[in-house]
């Protein structure tokens, strides 16, 4: 009996242990737990490098391919590293609200179709296999449609023909092409969709809408090519003048939402407009232009709150925290500036204006001067709708791309391209000159590393640790740098460090970290400790920050305040450039100094103490060590054993690492002669220090180039004085479209008119034009004026003569009276 009792006890204990094991196994699941760190394992993105992922991490925390596509939707992406049964009901949910139909292919791979969105950036999605429990999750990058590569769009062959169809001498068949494999169907429909924004402007009921209009081609082969002869659409369809072509499977109903599809570029759909347009396109467009003019006058003006344009092309390209290349007019890409003839390059303000979400565009000619609408049809123009949209997107006029077309582009067709009435357009979209533009201030960390503050102080700090580079409590801006010891080619450690990672955040934005990958020159970008991929897109919209990476060695980070950070990698070293807008003046601390135009305050310790600029290298080293961050304030990611041991669990400033504070130019050193030959001119000291310390000419040359690039950026951003645009006189002309200090503008009048005022005016150092305002007066008017002036002068002279003569007569009369003597009786004295 006792044995049986013990056996039962053992069996019970075994069952309890099994139940505990099952419970723990269940608790370790990543179902609905992606991004979290569980006690026994992790569902966080860092778990792969730390090798502590839960067993089902890949099954529930999804990787997808492709991971990006048009915000218009229709992209078919597959779920990687997970298999599904083919008979399940796979459902995908985006932004926790938009449901789309998924499917499982013959290989057991799950697929989702992305929905039509009105926003760009990372979109969360979830997947359910039963339509009830959405326990798998991932993220999808919704991309501004115009920034999408041509392989992922329908190409309108000869786009000019499409958008001018029906105007004089433009007719014929229209053709489009696409990559057939992106549509999972043998036959497709070709549909036209229209875009509009309805409701009261700037109210809660202002809504954006993409609407299916009609089918252009039905059940055609998915060959990748389609041509048709446009017909005038029926009413009310021809009232839509802004639209897009969609290709989708013919098995889907007309206008079905959120199905596998490709889209063309948005465009002016001239090819389907009413008969009146084809009979008199200019007259039709003028009427539309006048209606638009009336609507604009009824809307609030946004011009007073948009940022001013940089004065020169050099400034525009250097101010990367606030301006970015306009892809439609990019000198580096060789694009033709269709909407800005005469310009070679345009930039756009990165951020929309605070209240209205408006945009600013600045265009420049081959001389580097800004092109203004007062001088040219190709001038810079502000936008009611920012072309790239403005957070939080979704509603007008902040919808990426499409709001801009609605309020700024289609109206340009009305007033300027389909008719010759640009005066209406430019009265509402005048160029902003640069009279109020203030360039950003620049600081840098480069080489071994060397620090160049906002106020021009340079010093070297070779500590190992994590430090505050820039901090502004007012703007809640934090930029931190991590340094690590440099290794020689033989693997031994040098007594020098390099900048290996930079982490940053502004207010409640996503945390961005840019770091070197191993010993190579590639950069890795992390968002909230998760690696970002730029394999499909160069520009990524994030929460409170934008990131641009055209190649693996270059990353630019842009914050709403106008703060920009450029990170470059080369020869195993990272270079950081920080650009701060002028309104952070007197509001910065950290190793890059107190930006207040006084270098004496640049070496301000974290406790407020000032360090003399003439301090020894050891004193400066001690001062810099005081700017070490703490684990509580650190923005860095610790996703490897090395980073945990060297930076997280270790002191934030490593007191045991003592660098070489100076280098000696030893005549016996065989490296000295080539170093002295290499390191000459600007940046020579930094170059020599790094080349001799690192025993590497390549390192010295990299530092020299980084220094000169930094110096060039500072020169490009030197303030330039502008006197503002000068208009030609009425009935006259002017020569000169430069309005910066030292520029001259000359004036002359048309035949039959004479010039009054200054015939030449010069922009002075005080920002004012010399001379007087110029006028042209008609010669016949001048004769009348001169005759009138002559008559008035004659009358005045006559009146003066009469007055003088009268005074003279009175004077002579008094004199004659004084010559007479009169005797009187003596008076009585009282």
C-alpha positions, 0 to 999 in steps of 0.5 A: 500500500505504501509503495502504491501511495508513493507511486501516486505521489511521484506521478502527481509531482511529475504531472505538476512539473509537466504543467509548470513546464507547459505554463512556462512554455506558454508564457514564453510565447511572443504571441501579442508580445512583440517588442517586449522582453519577457523574464525568460526570453525576449520578443524584442528586436535585439534578441537575435543579436543577444541570442535570447529570443523566444522560440516562436519569435520569428513566427509571431514577430513578422519579417516581410518582403517587400517591406515598403510600397505606395501609400495608395496600397495594393502591394502584395507582400509575403510573410517570411520565416513562417508557414501557414495551412492553406485552408485558413482564413488569413486576415491582415489588419493595418493601423489596428482598424483597416482590414484587408484580405490575405491568402496562403500560396501553394508553398504555405507562405502567407501574403497580405495586401496593403490598403489605401492610406492617406499617410506615409511612414511606418504602419503597424499591422497584425495578422490573424489566422481565424479572423478573431485573434490578431496575435502576429504583428509587424510593420509596413513602410507606407511611401509617398507615391512620387518617391516610389521607384519606377519599377513599382508604378505604372509608367505613363509613356510620354507623360506630357501627352497625357497631361496636355491631351486636348490642347492644340496639336496634342492628340493620338493614342495614350500608352502605359506600361508596368511590370506584370509580375507585380499583379497576381493575375492573368487578366486585368482591368484598367481603371481611372480614379479621381482625387478630391478634398471635400468639406469646409477648409481647415475644419474637422469635416475636411476630408480626402477622397480617392474615388473610382470613376470608370474602367478604361480597359476591361479584362485585358491581358496582363502583358505590361502594356496597354494603349487606348484612344481617349474619349470625352467622359460622361458627366459628372466624370469629366468634372474630375481633373486630377486623377490616377490610373490603376491596374488590378485583377479583372476578377475583382469588382470595379473599384474594389478597395484594397486589392492587389494593384499598381498605380500610375503617377497622379496627373492632370487628366486632360485626356478625358475632360469635357468638349469645351476643353477640347474646343478652347482649352485656354478659355476653359482653363482661364475660367478654372483659374479665375474660380481658383483665384476666388477660392484662394481669396476666401481661404486663410493666407499661409504665407506669413508662417512659412520659412524663408528661402536660403539666399544662395544655392550653396546655402540651400544645399548645406542647410540639410536640417531644414531643406532637402532636394526637390526630386522634380528638380535635382541637379545631381540626378540630372532631372529636368525642372519641368515646372521651373524653367530656368532653374537647375536645382530646387529644394523644399522646406522639410517641415510643413508650417505649424498651423496650416501644414504649408510648404516652401519651395526654393529654386536656383539658377546656374549662377546659384541665385534664387529664381523669383516669380517676379522675374520668371515663370520658373521662380520659387513658389510656396505651397498650400499643401506640402508636397511631402505632406505634414504630420499627422497626415491623413487629412487635408491639406496634409495628405502626402503628395495629393493635397499639393496637387489639389491646391498647388499643381492643378491650379498651375495647369489652369493658370500657367500651362493650359493658359497664359494667366500666371499673374493669377497664380503668382498673386497667391504663390509669390516667391519668398526672398531671403531677407529673413533667412538666417543660416544654421550654426555648424559644429562637428566631430571628426577624426581621432576624434576632434571637436569643432564647436558652434562658436569655432573652438577646436580641441581633441578628446580621446576618451572612451565612453558615452558623452553628451554632445548637444543638449537643449532643455528648452527644445528637449533635444539630446545628441549623444556620442559613443567613442571606442578605442581604435585598433591597428591593422595587427589587431592591437589597440591604439591609444586613441579612440574614434566616434563609433555611434551617435544617438539622438532624440527631440522631444517625444520623437523616435530615438535614432541611432547611427553607428559604424558596422564593425570595422568597415565604412558602412553605417547602421541606423536604428529606430528605437533599438530596431535596425532600419533597412534602406534597401528599398527606400532612401527616405523614411518618415518616422515619428517626430523625425525624418531619416535620409540615407542615399548610400550606406556611408551617408545618413542625414537625420532631420528634426522638426526644430530644424536641427539636422545631423549628418553622419558620414563614414570613411576609412573606418571613422565616423564624422558627425556634423550638427546644424542648429537653427539660430533660435537655439542660440543660448540654449545649448550645452555639451561637448559641442559648446554653448552656442552664444557667439562667445567662444569663452563659454564653449568649455562649460562643464556640466556643473556650470564651471568654465574651463579656460581655452588655454587649458592643458590637454589633460585638463580638457580631457578631464572636462570632457569626461564630465559630460559622460551620460548615465544609463538612465539618460543614455539613448544607445542600444546595447544589443551585443555582449561587447556593448553590454560589458564595455558600456552598459555595465562599465563606467560611462567614461572609462577612467582606465583608458588614458590616450596619447595627448600629443604627438612628437614630430621625430625627424628619425620617423620614416613616416614624418616626411610623407605626413608633412607632405600630406598635411598642409593647409587647412586642417594640417594639425589634425591631419598630422596628429591622426596620421602619426598617432594612428601610424596611417597616412590614410587616416590622416588624409581622411581627417584632412578631407573631413576637416575641409568638408566641414570648413566648406560647409561653414563657408557655404552657410556664411550669412548673406545680406539681401535687399529684397526683390526690385520690380521693374518700373511700369512702362519700363524694364530692368536688368539684373535679377540678383538682389544680394549685397553688392548686386546692381539693378539698372532700369530704363523706360520704353519709348515715349517715356522718361525715367525719373528716380535712379537708373541704377540701384545697388544693394547695400551692406545695411540691406537697403537699396541705394538711390530712389524709386524708379518711375517711367513718365509718358513724354506727353504727360511730362510736357503737360506736367512741365507746362503746368509747373512752368505756369505755376512758377510764373504765377508764383514769381508774379505774386512775389514781385507784387508783394515785393513792390507793395512792401517797397511802396509802403516803406517809401510812404513811411519814410516821407511821413517821418520827414515832417516835424510837428510841434505840440503843447507840453503835456501835464505830468500827473 
